[in-house]
């Protein structure tokens, strides 16, 4: 997607995005991945497990999982029943266990036991869609290929008027890539996720009180949904 033609943005839109990025850095000076990991393989596995599951829950599960099966070779040879039991509390555990085992097998058989470092190669692994690949590339290999669009990023991208797309995460990602400098793409997702978890949450009940919401939310649904004038 990094080579795909991105939407054109005006100078005003680009400057507003730059200001938002600066303000996010001010309020969240240490953007980072909250999935605990020690290497690219652990991050890949943790990200696969994080689908429809909280990072907190994944971080409770992975220590025992990696203690039992610390490498792609070990996990590729793991009994499926053992993997299912170890990841049961992350939800959809049968499918996730199959993904862990088959992704590990592919890494061993196709990539000499090393997690691949390109988008196309990562997408060949079971359980790894574009979001997972972006997480691994950005946080394990420092490669800003795209922007991770999770539920928080999708919500804030709309509330801050960064996109009009409500559902299609690929289109939302393209709009964000067009607005923000490439070197910030990995941090951007962390910054928006931190803000979404800590301040601009899904449920809306009171007028915005966070400086970022007040400054950038007036052009978006966030204020309209609270009965404010946009």
N, C-alpha and C positions, 0 to 999 in steps of 0.2 A: 504493500500500500504506500510505502514511502516514495515509490516511483510513479504512483498514480497521480493524475492531475487533481489538485486540490481546489476547493472552492476559492474564488477570489474574495479578498476582504479589503475594505477601505482603510485608509490611514487612521481614521477615527476608531474603527473597530480594533485595529492592531494596537493602537496606543492604549485603548481601554483594557485590552487583554494584558498588555505589559504592566499597566498599573495594578490590575488585579493580581497578577503573579507576584509583583513586588510586595503587595499588602499581605498575601498569603505567606510569603517567606518571612515577613515581619512577625506575624502571629504564630507561625509554626516553623521556627528556624532550623529544625532538625527533621526534615521529611525522610522517612525510611519505611522499608517494608516491615510489617508487623508479624509476618510469618517467620518464626525462628528457624534458622538454617545455618549450616556450616560450609556448605558447598553447593554447586549447581544442581546436583542430583537431589539433595534434600529439599531444595527450593522447588524443584519441579514436582516432586511427590507431594509436598505440602500444598502447592497451588492446586493440583488436581483434587486433593481432598477438600479444599476450601469451597468447592462448588456447592452452593446452597447450604453453606455451613459457616459459622463464625471463625475468625482467625484464633480467637481465644480457645475454642473447642479443638481446633486443629493442633494448636500448640500443646494441648494436654495429651493428645494422642501420639504425636510423632516421636517423642523420646523413646517410648517402648518399641515403636515400629522400627526406628533406626538402630536401636540397640540389637534387635533381633536380625534385621536385614539391612546392614549399613551401606551396601554397594549395589549397583545394578545387577551384578552377577548373583549376589545373594538373593535379591528380591525376585529375580527371574526364576530362580529355582525354588522359591518358597511355595509350600502347599497353599492352594487357594483358600482352604478353610482357615488356615492360620491368619492370612491377611484379612479375611472377612472379620474374624474375631477382633483383631487389633484395631480395625478402623470402624467397627460397628457403630460407635456413637456419633460418627460424622454424618450419618444419614446416607441412604442409597448405597449401603456398604457393599452389597454384592457386586454391583456394577463398578464401584470404585476399586474394589479389590482386583477385579479383572483388568481394569485400566492400569493399575500399578504393576501388575505382573506382566502384561503384554507390552507396556511401554518400556519396562526394564529389559524384556527380551529383545525388543527392537534395538535398544541402545547397545546391547551386547553384540547382537548379530550384524547390525548395519553400521554402527558407529564406534566400533572397537572399545566399547565400554565407557565412552565419554559422552556426556550430554551435548548434542549438536548446538552450534552457535548461529544458525540461520533460521529465519522464519519458516521457509519451506520445509526444512528438515524437521524442525520441531513439530510442525503440523502433521507429520507422518506418525507421530506417537499417539497411541490410544489415550483419550482423555485430555489431550492438549489442543484446545482451540486457540484462536488468535489472542484472546485475553491471557491465557496461560503462557503462551509464547512471549507476549510482551513483558509479562512479569519476569520471566526467566532471563530474557535478553537484557532487559534494563537493569535488573538488580544483581544478577550473577555475572554478567559479562559487560556491563556498562555500555550497552548498545541501545541508543534511542531510536528504535525502529517505528514505534507507534505509541499511542496513549492507551493505558488500561482503562476501559470503560466498564465500571461495575455499577451497582444500583445507586451508590452515592454520587459518583461522577455524572451519571445520566441525569439525576435529579438536579444537581447544582448547575450543570451545563444549561439546563432549561431555566432554572430560577434566575440565573445571572444573565440570561439573554445571549448566551454564547452559541445557541443553536435553536432552531424551531422544530427540529426533529424530536419526536417524543419516544419512539420505540426502537428504531433501527440503530443498533450500537455501532455498526460500521460507518454509517453516515455521521453519527455524532462524533466518532473518532476523527473522521476527515475534517470536520469543522474545527475541532480542537487543534489538530495538527496544522491547519491553515492559519490559526490565530496566534499560536505560541511558538517561540523558538525551539528548534529541534533538540537542542541540548537540555531543554527543560522538561521534555515530555515525560520522562520517568518520574521526576520530582512532582510534576503537575498532578499526576494521579494520586500520589501520596498526600499532597497538600489538600486536594479536594476531598479525599476520603477522610482525612483528619478533621476537616471543617464540617463535613457532613455528619460525622459521628459525634462531634463535640458541641456543635452550635446549630447548624442548619439541618435539623433532623426531619424525617419524613412527616411526622405528625405536626400539624400546624395549629396552634391554639392562641398564642400571644403575638403582639406586634414584634417585628424583628428588633433585637436589642444588641446584636453583635455588630461592631463597626463595619465589617465586610458586608454583612447582609444589608445594613442601612445604606452603604455607599453604592453597592452594585445591584441590590435586589429591587430597586424601584422600577427597573425596566422589565421586570419579569413576573411570572405568575405568583412568585412567593408573596409579593405585596398584595396583589389582586385577591388572592385567596384569603388574605387576612382583612379584607375590607378596606385596604389603603388605596389612595389615589396613586396611579402609576405616573 
